[in-house]
Amino acid sequence: MESHVQGGTRWKRFAVVMVPSLAATAAVGLGLAQGALAASFSVSGQSFKVKAERLEGNGFVQYGAYADGYTMEGKETAHPVAVSGFKSATIENMCQSVVTPDVPLVGTVTMRLTAGTGDAPVKAKNLYLDVADLDADATFKNIDIGVAAKDAGKGPGMQPGTEGKANPFGFAQQADTAVLTNVEQRAWATTAGTFTLSDLSLRLHRGTDKECY
């Protein structure tokens, strides 16, 4: 069974996902000598944008939860998210950006990261992302919609550390494979077991005109 969804739809509850937060770039850099980041990490508190030409993932699962974050005034808050997990995924032509406003003596700064822009795509294992919204064209193979999160067995299972942030008996969906193209996504946090970034490029820019979209 395949389900094909055409783009232009903002899926706040049906968002599928990818890639780590730019706030983890320091950790990513430490892994570049080996060509891969072989550690789990989680970043929250500020949303970031992700754009990709194509994402192909195996073992997909998704369920609702919330991510810790902050308001514009700096107060702690929680954001509803769709936690999307993949056993493995490849990403082509990935761009990721995060904006930091009011940097002393500088002003607004955009951090922009690109990877998988050449022949080798970005690769990830046991990837989870807390997604706020997503626009994409998507194709799912053997999709199950409406299963309990605790019973979703096609993906990598529930995200570690989501105790108290997700209902294991709540609504979930899963699929053998998911292919997304023309992806534009905003997320709050992510974790990954292993993340391999080919053709990595990281730049800082003044203003917001260098965001991924």
Steps between C-alpha positions, in 0.01 A plus 500: 500500500636843408369839601603802292451851637553803277672809643372837608354357819627619839495188719508609864383152597623304200855623468780270407859576556873546505830649601662630816480846648760760412547560869679164497756608241784490748427133570467433128839657437669269748380201302618621161847350537338157482242619247209426732346606826461185708314640800150596602416863563192712562453872461195703602406857576509649149345387175703458181424463129592207279478472123585190295462385143426141601471291816470121481447315828442142615305401810285809554295572814325817618306604809406816691698648789634835616843664492644734762578850376484870575276793411636815332524648851724214613242319714495120501210347311399181317425457131275227353695294246475193282791271590616331180742207518696301240715191538712636214480790258688670216463869418601675176590869474424591861497855636444593863483849653432663834466871576638657817368855552656786698859374517698774686695729264391294199122486482308209347712205388398202283695177528468296179616141451492302177593134438433220253538743209731273296484135395479368859181569698471566873443173688337446840407209726242498781394853410226690687376852441247712690316665210281811521399524133595356163430553130600222259394244240493160672460132413455233770518123451290267718376779724294436815308800636337498843710245688597554864846652537614210719399251228678674210766243415613592149711794616771535767243522780419793724766767536725457806430768758137556402371360829227735618502686168306247295209263552609144408134411446436806285449531124797402284580399144773291342626389158765272353647786294440871448630714214469879522601751233511880495504508879464819706475440872521672839600297806577549870734214589663184371700194601704263285708191565736550206507794258736510201532843336663506157609832343432684825505881483425732794476880469387792716317792335367832624126544460245242389538495119709178513234281663437174313153621401 
